[in-house]
Amino acid sequence: MAMVSSAAATTSEQNQFFEALSAHCGNAYEGVVTAGNSHDSAFSSQVLVMHVRECSDEVIKVPFHVGEDHSRTWVISKTPYGLHLAHDHRHQDGSEDKVTMYGGMTATMGSANEQSFPVDAHSINNFRENGLEASITNVWHLYLTNDEFSYRLTRENRYFRVDFDLTKPVALPPVPWGHQ
């Protein structure tokens, strides 16, 4: 039986996106909420920093720091089916949150600048188990240009967006909770 590497199964557009994000490995960037609602006020009033912290040929880990809250890490992985985005949520002691590793797989090839991740079945089950019914139609979008990285969440009656300025690296934040 022949083995197919996930890099071979990932489209050229997905590989271009992955490589462009990997080029920022080791750097941190400040962001700002550019779209949201009242639920996002806790984000809007904090310093937001993304840190492209860990990069391999198959996985990129990007902690997303919200003020002194170091609980969130975006995990972008190459798989035999495309790119996968997971949200690794931890408590301050490093233990996993009940709602963690949720996300989805790319449904299309996307582009070198944009990838979208519709919610997957594992995440839907986790959301339902934890009373987050509104989240079962989530779609996450990552946009990347030379100057900006944008993280977006869309679903019915919900649009959240944080834009990060890639032209101005900032001081590295603390190690995210649950990571070495």
N, CA, C and O of each residue as an XYZ file, in Angstrom:
720
protein
N       0.845     -1.174      0.000
C       0.000      0.000      0.000
C       0.889      1.236      0.000
O       1.765      1.357      0.857
N       0.692      2.135     -0.918
C       1.505      3.344     -1.022
C       1.049      4.372      0.004
O      -0.146      4.554      0.234
N       2.008      5.030      0.606
C       1.708      6.094      1.566
C       1.667      7.420      0.817
O       2.518      7.686     -0.032
N       0.693      8.235      1.127
C       0.588      9.560      0.531
C       0.921     10.570      1.611
O       0.278     10.602      2.661
N       1.925     11.396      1.355
C       2.244     12.411      2.362
C       1.174     13.483      2.342
O       0.575     13.758      1.302
N       0.939     14.088      3.498
C      -0.088     15.126      3.553
C       0.318     16.324      2.718
O      -0.545     17.043      2.214
N       1.613     16.554      2.560
C       2.047     17.666      1.721
C       1.625     17.438      0.276
O       1.267     18.386     -0.424
N       1.666     16.184     -0.177
C       1.279     15.888     -1.552
C      -0.220     16.038     -1.750
O      -0.663     16.427     -2.831
N      -1.007     15.735     -0.724
C      -2.456     15.817     -0.840
C      -2.968     17.244     -0.664
O      -4.067     17.570     -1.113
N      -2.182     18.091     -0.016
C      -2.561     19.484      0.167
C      -2.366     20.198     -1.163
O      -1.356     19.989     -1.836
N      -3.324     21.043     -1.550
C      -3.232     21.724     -2.843
C      -2.088     22.727     -2.851
O      -1.594     23.131     -1.798
N      -1.670     23.124     -4.053
C      -0.586     24.103     -4.147
C      -0.977     25.414     -3.472
O      -0.132     26.067     -2.860
N      -2.255     25.810     -3.576
C      -2.707     27.037     -2.912
C      -2.573     26.904     -1.396
O      -2.134     27.835     -0.721
N      -2.951     25.751     -0.871
C      -2.836     25.516      0.568
C      -1.373     25.485      0.997
O      -1.018     26.026      2.044
N      -0.528     24.854      0.189
C       0.905     24.839      0.498
C       1.489     26.243      0.473
O       2.312     26.584      1.322
N       1.074     27.061     -0.489
C       1.559     28.445     -0.558
C       1.141     29.221      0.688
O       1.939     29.964      1.257
N      -0.105     29.048      1.107
C      -0.589     29.705      2.317
C       0.228     29.245      3.526
O       0.693     30.065      4.318
N       0.398     27.937      3.659
C       1.126     27.351      4.781
C       2.564     27.876      4.818
O       3.059     28.260      5.877
N       3.224     27.892      3.673
C       4.611     28.364      3.601
C       4.711     29.849      3.917
O       5.647     30.277      4.592
N       3.757     30.639      3.435
C       3.774     32.080      3.714
C       3.610     32.343      5.209
O       4.265     33.229      5.757
N       2.742     31.580      5.870
C       2.582     31.740      7.313
C       3.837     31.254      8.042
O       4.275     31.884      9.005
N       4.410     30.148      7.592
C       5.636     29.616      8.200
C       6.782     30.617      8.141
O       7.645     30.624      9.019
N       6.797     31.455      7.122
C       7.858     32.456      6.976
C       7.888     33.430      8.154
O       8.889     34.112      8.371
N       6.802     33.495      8.907
C       6.724     34.388     10.065
C       7.095     33.682     11.365
O       6.978     34.267     12.442
N       7.540     32.435     11.275
C       7.846     31.662     12.474
C       8.863     32.403     13.342
O       9.879     32.904     12.860
N       8.555     32.454     14.625
C       9.416     33.138     15.575
C       9.025     34.581     15.830
O       9.561     35.212     16.741
N       8.105     35.110     15.050
C       7.682     36.504     15.201
C       6.312     36.603     15.855
O       5.489     35.692     15.773
N       6.097     37.740     16.508
C       4.810     38.054     17.124
C       4.326     39.388     16.573
O       5.123     40.260     16.226
N       2.996     39.532     16.497
C       2.395     40.728     15.912
C       1.170     41.135     16.721
O       0.415     40.292     17.204
N       0.992     42.442     16.856
C      -0.168     42.960     17.569
C      -1.348     43.085     16.620
O      -1.189     43.364     15.431
N      -2.539     42.870     17.177
C      -3.751     42.941     16.375
C      -4.806     43.810     17.012
O      -4.660     44.282     18.140
N      -5.877     44.010     16.262
C      -7.005     44.799     16.730
C      -8.290     44.167     16.208
O      -8.340     43.682     15.077
N      -9.329     44.177     17.043
C     -10.641     43.702     16.604
C     -11.191     44.733     15.628
O     -11.328     45.908     15.972
N     -11.506     44.296     14.414
C     -12.048     45.210     13.402
C     -13.507     44.922     13.095
O     -14.148     45.695     12.383
N     -14.043     43.830     13.615
C     -15.472     43.528     13.486
C     -15.850     42.610     14.638
O     -15.100     41.701     14.994
N     -17.001     42.853     15.208
C     -17.455     42.030     16.315
C     -18.757     42.569     16.866
O     -19.392     43.440     16.272
N     -19.143     42.032     18.018
C     -20.365     42.494     18.679
C     -20.101     42.628     20.176
O     -18.947     42.598     20.603
N     -21.134     42.772     20.960
C     -20.972     42.997     22.402
C     -20.240     41.849     23.094
O     -19.605     42.062     24.127
N     -20.314     40.644     22.546
C     -19.613     39.501     23.136
C     -18.095     39.647     23.019
O     -17.343     38.977     23.726
N     -17.656     40.526     22.122
C     -16.231     40.668     21.852
C     -15.580     41.816     22.608
O     -14.404     42.104     22.390
N     -16.321     42.478     23.494
C     -15.770     43.630     24.209
C     -14.555     43.243     25.050
O     -13.649     44.056     25.233
N     -14.526     42.019     25.560
C     -13.370     41.569     26.338
C     -12.114     41.512     25.471
O     -11.007     41.709     25.974
N     -12.272     41.249     24.192
C     -11.141     41.238     23.269
C     -10.731     42.661     22.916
O      -9.545     42.992     22.918
N     -11.710     43.494     22.614
C     -11.444     44.851     22.132
C     -10.676     45.691     23.133
O      -9.934     46.592     22.741
N     -10.840     45.415     24.413
C     -10.196     46.229     25.443
C      -8.827     45.689     25.861
O      -8.210     46.233     26.777
N      -8.345     44.635     25.211
C      -7.079     43.999     25.577
C      -6.038     44.161     24.470
O      -6.374     44.429     23.316
N      -4.772     43.993     24.843
C      -3.713     43.901     23.845
C      -3.800     42.504     23.244
O      -3.764     41.511     23.970
N      -3.913     42.425     21.928
C      -4.034     41.150     21.215
C      -2.728     40.876     20.483
O      -2.247     41.720     19.727
N      -2.155     39.700     20.706
C      -0.887     39.342     20.071
C      -0.975     37.922     19.541
O      -1.360     37.000     20.261
N      -0.613     37.754     18.266
C      -0.427     36.416     17.702
C       1.071     36.154     17.637
O       1.849     37.057     17.330
N       1.472     34.930     17.924
C       2.884     34.560     17.924
C       3.029     33.290     17.092
O       2.582     32.221     17.508
N       3.640     33.397     15.942
C       3.880     32.220     15.097
C       5.051     31.500     15.764
O       6.217     31.752     15.458
N       4.709     30.604     16.677
C       5.673     30.089     17.656
C       6.352     28.783     17.263
O       7.559     28.627     17.448
N       5.584     27.850     16.724
C       6.136     26.532     16.399
C       5.789     26.193     14.959
O       4.629     26.260     14.553
N       6.815     25.827     14.190
C       6.593     25.513     12.777
C       7.362     24.257     12.392
O       8.548     24.119     12.692
N       6.670     23.355     11.730
C       7.308     22.183     11.134
C       6.784     22.078      9.704
O       6.031     22.941      9.252
N       7.173     21.042      9.006
C       6.673     20.845      7.643
C       5.190     20.516      7.621
O       4.546     20.646      6.579
N       4.632     20.090      8.758
C       3.247     19.628      8.803
C       2.328     20.444      9.714
O       1.111     20.418      9.534
N       2.887     21.170     10.691
C       2.067     21.857     11.696
C       2.649     23.235     12.014
O       3.861     23.398     12.151
N       1.760     24.217     12.129
C       2.121     25.547     12.621
C       1.251     25.824     13.842
O       0.031     25.666     13.789
N       1.880     26.237     14.945
C       1.138     26.604     16.157
C       1.296     28.103     16.390
O       2.403     28.637     16.463
N       0.138     28.760     16.505
C       0.097     30.215     16.653
C      -0.695     30.564     17.914
O      -1.922     30.649     17.863
N      -0.015     30.767     19.041
C      -0.734     31.234     20.220
C      -1.360     32.607     19.963
O      -0.755     33.473     19.332
N      -2.570     32.784     20.460
C      -3.306     34.043     20.362
C      -3.511     34.542     21.788
O      -4.329     34.001     22.533
N      -2.766     35.570     22.159
C      -2.778     36.119     23.512
C      -3.761     37.276     23.588
O      -3.730     38.185     22.758
N      -4.631     37.235     24.588
C      -5.626     38.286     24.814
C      -5.309     38.885     26.180
O      -5.736     38.361     27.209
N      -4.559     39.984     26.186
C      -4.101     40.559     27.447
C      -3.260     39.548     28.199
O      -2.280     39.030     27.664
N      -3.639     39.262     29.442
C      -2.918     38.291     30.270
C      -3.479     36.874     30.126
O      -3.070     35.967     30.852
N      -4.398     36.688     29.207
C      -4.998     35.373     28.948
C      -4.190     34.687     27.847
O      -4.213     35.109     26.690
N      -3.486     33.639     28.219
C      -2.606     32.919     27.295
C      -3.149     31.519     27.007
O      -2.385     30.563     26.868
N      -4.485     31.410     26.920
C      -5.153     30.104     26.843
C      -5.360     29.579     25.432
O      -5.707     28.410     25.265
N      -5.159     30.408     24.410
C      -5.566     30.032     23.054
C      -4.369     29.799     22.136
O      -3.427     30.591     22.117
N      -4.415     28.709     21.378
C      -3.419     28.455     20.334
C      -4.138     27.925     19.107
O      -4.893     26.955     19.183
N      -3.894     28.576     17.970
C      -4.411     28.079     16.695
C      -3.411     27.061     16.169
O      -2.208     27.321     16.150
N      -3.901     25.912     15.744
C      -3.051     24.844     15.224
C      -3.474     24.577     13.783
O      -4.573     24.085     13.529
N      -2.590     24.908     12.846
C      -2.863     24.695     11.420
C      -2.025     23.501     10.982
O      -0.799     23.521     11.101
N      -2.686     22.458     10.475
C      -2.004     21.208     10.121
C      -2.274     20.827      8.677
O      -3.369     21.039      8.155
N      -1.254     20.259      8.038
C      -1.445     19.633      6.730
C      -1.949     18.217      6.981
O      -1.436     17.515      7.852
N      -2.947     17.803      6.221
C      -3.484     16.450      6.332
C      -3.616     15.878      4.924
O      -3.428     16.603      3.947
N      -3.934     14.596      4.806
C      -4.167     14.029      3.474
C      -5.374     14.651      2.763
O      -5.565     14.431      1.566
N      -6.186     15.420      3.486
C      -7.425     15.959      2.918
C      -7.399     17.470      2.738
O      -8.379     18.046      2.266
N      -6.313     18.118      3.100
C      -6.207     19.570      3.018
C      -5.651     20.119      4.317
O      -4.990     19.405      5.071
N      -5.920     21.380      4.572
C      -5.477     22.002      5.821
C      -6.553     21.852      6.891
O      -7.746     21.856      6.589
N      -6.126     21.721      8.125
C      -7.034     21.625      9.264
C      -6.672     22.721     10.260
O      -5.496     22.955     10.536
N      -7.686     23.389     10.794
C      -7.505     24.386     11.845
C      -8.134     23.859     13.123
O      -9.297     23.456     13.131
N      -7.364     23.864     14.201
C      -7.888     23.499     15.521
C      -7.588     24.634     16.490
O      -6.594     25.347     16.349
N      -8.459     24.784     17.468
C      -8.292     25.774     18.524
C      -7.969     25.023     19.809
O      -8.836     24.362     20.380
N      -6.731     25.123     20.260
C      -6.272     24.466     21.482
C      -6.491     25.440     22.639
O      -5.788     26.444     22.752
N      -7.472     25.141     23.501
C      -7.786     26.004     24.644
C      -7.334     25.330     25.930
O      -7.658     24.169     26.179
N      -6.584     26.065     26.744
C      -6.038     25.535     27.995
C      -6.389     26.439     29.172
O      -6.651     27.632     29.018
N      -6.385     25.825     30.347
C      -6.516     26.581     31.588
C      -5.122     27.036     32.013
O      -4.117     26.568     31.478
N      -5.070     27.948     32.977
C      -3.792     28.498     33.417
C      -2.847     27.414     33.933
O      -1.629     27.559     33.827
N      -3.396     26.327     34.491
C      -2.552     25.228     34.977
C      -2.087     24.306     33.846
O      -1.386     23.324     34.091
N      -2.478     24.622     32.612
C      -2.066     23.834     31.454
C      -3.041     22.753     31.048
O      -2.904     22.172     29.971
N      -4.024     22.469     31.886
C      -5.000     21.429     31.549
C      -5.917     21.913     30.424
O      -6.122     23.112     30.238
N      -6.458     20.954     29.684
C      -7.336     21.282     28.560
C      -8.682     21.796     29.042
O      -9.232     21.305     30.028
N      -9.202     22.785     28.340
C     -10.561     23.255     28.562
C     -11.523     22.184     28.041
O     -11.140     21.362     27.208
N     -12.768     22.186     28.524
C     -13.772     21.240     28.002
C     -14.013     21.478     26.517
O     -14.278     20.543     25.762
N     -13.920     22.726     26.111
C     -14.114     23.083     24.703
C     -12.731     23.385     24.129
O     -12.225     24.501     24.249
N     -12.134     22.379     23.507
C     -10.794     22.521     22.952
C     -10.659     21.658     21.708
O     -11.454     20.749     21.469
N      -9.651     21.959     20.935
C      -9.321     21.249     19.692
C     -10.493     21.232     18.717
O     -10.639     20.307     17.917
N     -11.311     22.251     18.793
C     -12.409     22.389     17.833
C     -11.910     23.149     16.614
O     -10.924     23.883     16.686
N     -12.592     22.969     15.507
C     -12.204     23.644     14.272
C     -12.795     22.934     13.078
O     -13.934     22.467     13.110
N     -11.997     22.860     12.017
C     -12.495     22.230     10.813
C     -11.424     22.082      9.755
O     -10.291     22.540      9.906
N     -11.823     21.424      8.677
C     -10.970     21.123      7.537
C     -11.366     22.023      6.369
O     -12.541     22.346      6.194
N     -10.383     22.419      5.579
C     -10.709     23.174      4.374
C     -11.627     22.333      3.496
O     -11.409     21.132      3.333
N     -12.651     22.962      2.934
C     -13.578     22.262      2.038
C     -13.236     22.541      0.578
O     -13.683     21.827     -0.320
N     -12.442     23.584      0.347
C     -12.015     23.940     -1.008
C     -10.514     24.194     -0.978
O      -9.901     24.205      0.089
N      -9.924     24.399     -2.152
C      -8.489     24.659     -2.205
C      -8.135     26.034     -1.652
O      -6.985     26.265     -1.277
N      -9.101     26.955     -1.595
C      -8.813     28.295     -1.115
C      -7.856     28.996     -2.052
O      -7.871     28.763     -3.260
N      -7.024     29.854     -1.494
C      -6.022     30.556     -2.295
C      -4.755     30.710     -1.467
O      -4.727     30.352     -0.289
N      -3.726     31.234     -2.076
C      -2.473     31.461     -1.365
C      -2.652     32.491     -0.255
O      -1.826     32.570      0.654
N      -3.727     33.282     -0.320
C      -3.978     34.332      0.666
C      -5.146     34.053      1.599
O      -5.335     34.779      2.575
N      -5.934     33.020      1.324
C      -7.122     32.797      2.140
C      -7.480     31.321      2.212
O      -7.495     30.613      1.205
N      -7.772     30.872      3.445
C      -8.243     29.514      3.664
C      -9.434     29.577      4.621
O      -9.418     30.331      5.594
N     -10.458     28.785      4.340
C     -11.660     28.746      5.172
C     -11.858     27.337      5.711
O     -11.571     26.348      5.038
N     -12.358     27.271      6.945
C     -12.459     26.012      7.677
C     -13.858     25.859      8.265
O     -14.103     26.331      9.375
N     -14.783     25.211      7.552
C     -16.115     24.956      8.122
C     -16.009     24.001      9.311
O     -15.158     23.112      9.335
N     -16.876     24.197     10.282
C     -16.879     23.387     11.496
C     -17.001     21.901     11.145
O     -17.760     21.529     10.250
N     -16.248     21.056     11.858
C     -16.299     19.612     11.603
C     -17.204     18.913     12.626
O     -17.649     19.520     13.600
N     -17.463     17.630     12.382
C     -18.389     16.855     13.219
C     -17.909     16.761     14.669
O     -18.716     16.871     15.592
N     -16.615     16.562     14.877
C     -16.064     16.506     16.241
C     -16.395     17.792     16.994
O     -16.804     17.756     18.155
N     -16.215     18.918     16.325
C     -16.467     20.215     16.962
C     -17.947     20.416     17.244
O     -18.318     20.920     18.304
N     -18.788     20.024     16.301
C     -20.237     20.146     16.509
C     -20.648     19.357     17.750
O     -21.406     19.855     18.582
N     -20.149     18.127     17.875
C     -20.465     17.307     19.049
C     -19.981     17.975     20.331
O     -20.704     18.012     21.327
N     -18.757     18.501     20.307
C     -18.201     19.167     21.481
C     -19.019     20.404     21.845
O     -19.303     20.634     23.021
N     -19.393     21.191     20.858
C     -20.202     22.384     21.127
C     -21.546     21.997     21.743
O     -21.991     22.607     22.715
N     -22.183     20.981     21.170
C     -23.487     20.548     21.699
C     -23.364     20.032     23.129
O     -24.204     20.337     23.976
N     -22.325     19.256     23.395
C     -22.113     18.716     24.745
C     -21.902     19.826     25.774
O     -22.143     19.630     26.965
N     -21.454     20.981     25.310
C     -21.125     22.073     26.220
C     -22.055     23.272     26.087
O     -21.714     24.382     26.497
N     -23.246     23.039     25.505
C     -24.260     24.083     25.446
C     -23.954     25.235     24.519
O     -24.439     26.347     24.728
N     -23.157     24.986     23.497
C     -22.771     26.037     22.555
C     -23.429     25.812     21.194
O     -22.757     25.805     20.163
N     -24.724     25.632     21.203
C     -25.494     25.324     19.991
C     -25.268     26.360     18.887
O     -25.245     26.007     17.708
N     -25.103     27.625     19.253
C     -24.908     28.678     18.246
C     -23.636     28.467     17.430
O     -23.524     28.985     16.319
N     -22.684     27.718     17.964
C     -21.388     27.542     17.304
C     -21.356     26.420     16.272
O     -20.342     26.242     15.597
N     -22.443     25.659     16.133
C     -22.396     24.473     15.264
C     -22.364     24.809     13.777
O     -22.213     23.910     12.950
N     -22.504     26.080     13.425
C     -22.383     26.474     12.009
C     -21.164     27.368     11.784
O     -21.072     28.035     10.754
N     -20.237     27.388     12.726
C     -19.043     28.232     12.597
C     -18.261     27.919     11.329
O     -18.158     26.768     10.903
N     -17.720     28.968     10.745
C     -16.703     28.848      9.699
C     -15.599     29.827     10.086
O     -15.856     31.009     10.315
N     -14.377     29.325     10.157
C     -13.223     30.166     10.470
C     -12.482     30.446      9.178
O     -12.385     29.587      8.302
N     -11.958     31.662      9.071
C     -11.254     32.100      7.871
C      -9.920     32.702      8.290
O      -9.858     33.506      9.220
N      -8.868     32.315      7.608
C      -7.551     32.906      7.812
C      -7.144     33.588      6.518
O      -7.158     32.976      5.450
N      -6.781     34.857      6.622
C      -6.337     35.649      5.473
C      -4.908     36.086      5.731
O      -4.552     36.429      6.859
N      -4.083     36.074      4.686
C      -2.673     36.409      4.834
C      -2.190     37.158      3.604
O      -2.269     36.657      2.483
N      -1.683     38.379      3.833
C      -1.017     39.145      2.778
C       0.384     39.472      3.282
O       0.765     39.047      4.373
N       1.143     40.210      2.509
C       2.476     40.608      2.970
C       2.405     41.487      4.210
O       3.327     41.485      5.025
N       1.319     42.238      4.359
C       1.208     43.227      5.428
C       0.280     42.839      6.568
O       0.351     43.434      7.643
N      -0.595     41.846      6.357
C      -1.641     41.605      7.345
C      -2.027     40.129      7.431
O      -2.077     39.416      6.429
N      -2.296     39.699      8.665
C      -2.912     38.403      8.926
C      -4.260     38.700      9.552
O      -4.362     39.538     10.449
N      -5.290     38.021      9.088
C      -6.632     38.248      9.608
C      -7.253     36.915      9.999
O      -7.255     35.958      9.225
N      -7.782     36.876     11.228
C      -8.525     35.725     11.742
C      -9.979     36.148     11.796
O     -10.315     37.178     12.381
N     -10.844     35.346     11.180
C     -12.260     35.695     11.144
C     -13.111     34.480     11.501
O     -12.770     33.339     11.187
N     -14.224     34.761     12.164
C     -15.229     33.756     12.494
C     -16.552     34.247     11.942
O     -16.963     35.376     12.207
N     -17.221     33.391     11.170
C     -18.543     33.743     10.656
C     -19.526     32.629     10.972
O     -19.172     31.452     11.031
N     -20.765     33.037     11.174
C     -21.926     32.154     11.273
C     -23.137     33.078     11.223
O     -22.991     34.300     11.207
N     -24.321     32.499     11.198
C     -25.521     33.328     11.144
C     -25.526     34.320     12.307
O     -25.338     33.939     13.463
N     -25.744     35.589     11.986
C     -25.796     36.680     12.971
C     -24.496     36.870     13.751
O     -24.515     37.383     14.870
N     -23.374     36.464     13.172
C     -22.093     36.601     13.882
C     -20.969     36.818     12.892
O     -20.812     36.059     11.935
N     -20.188     37.861     13.129
C     -18.986     38.117     12.343
C     -17.951     38.716     13.283
O     -18.149     39.801     13.829
N     -16.852     38.005     13.467
C     -15.764     38.444     14.334
C     -14.497     38.470     13.505
O     -14.229     37.558     12.723
N     -13.712     39.542     13.690
C     -12.491     39.681     12.892
C     -11.413     40.378     13.719
O     -11.659     41.393     14.369
N     -10.217     39.804     13.674
C      -9.038     40.428     14.268
C      -7.983     40.516     13.176
O      -7.666     39.521     12.524
N      -7.438     41.720     12.981
C      -6.388     41.943     11.988
C      -5.068     42.225     12.700
O      -5.021     42.984     13.668
N      -3.998     41.602     12.207
C      -2.666     41.750     12.783
C      -1.745     42.402     11.759
O      -1.728     42.010     10.593
N      -0.984     43.393     12.196
C      -0.057     44.126     11.331
C       1.261     43.359     11.247
O       2.026     43.324     12.212
N       1.524     42.749     10.099
C       2.728     41.943      9.916
C       3.959     42.783      9.597
O       5.059     42.243      9.482
N       3.791     44.084      9.455
C       4.936     44.951      9.145
C       5.665     45.403     10.405
O       6.745     45.988     10.323
N       5.072     45.131     11.584
C       5.645     45.619     12.842
C       5.705     44.503     13.885
O       4.812     44.398     14.726
N       6.749     43.667     13.840
C       6.878     42.645     14.885
C       6.951     43.299     16.265
O       7.468     44.406     16.419
N       6.424     42.591     17.261
C       6.428     43.082     18.644
C       7.202     42.099     19.519
O       7.579     41.014     19.077
N       7.429     42.499     20.765
C       8.121     41.627     21.719
C       7.358     40.314     21.867
O       6.128     40.288     21.826
N       8.101     39.237     22.038
C       7.471     37.925     22.170
C       6.686     37.843     23.470
O       7.168     38.275     24.517
N       5.482     37.290     23.408
C       4.657     37.136     24.609
C       5.126     35.934     25.432
O       6.000     35.184     24.997
N       4.541     35.752     26.628
C       4.878     34.577     27.441
C       4.493     33.272     26.732
O       3.732     33.271     25.765
N       5.032     32.183     27.233
C       4.677     30.857     26.721
C       3.185     30.643     26.966
O       2.695     30.928     28.059
N       2.457     30.145     25.969
C       1.023     29.911     26.178
C       0.804     28.795     27.200
O       1.623     27.888     27.348
N      -0.307     28.892     27.884
C      -0.631     27.909     28.909
C      -0.670     26.502     28.306
O      -1.247     26.296     27.238
N      -0.062     25.551     28.986
C      -0.076     24.165     28.558
C       0.988     23.805     27.541
O       0.994     22.687     27.026
N       1.890     24.730     27.240
C       2.950     24.479     26.259
C       4.304     24.698     26.924
O       4.401     25.376     27.947
N       5.330     24.128     26.345
C       6.689     24.257     26.897
C       7.402     25.444     26.307
O       8.553     25.707     26.654
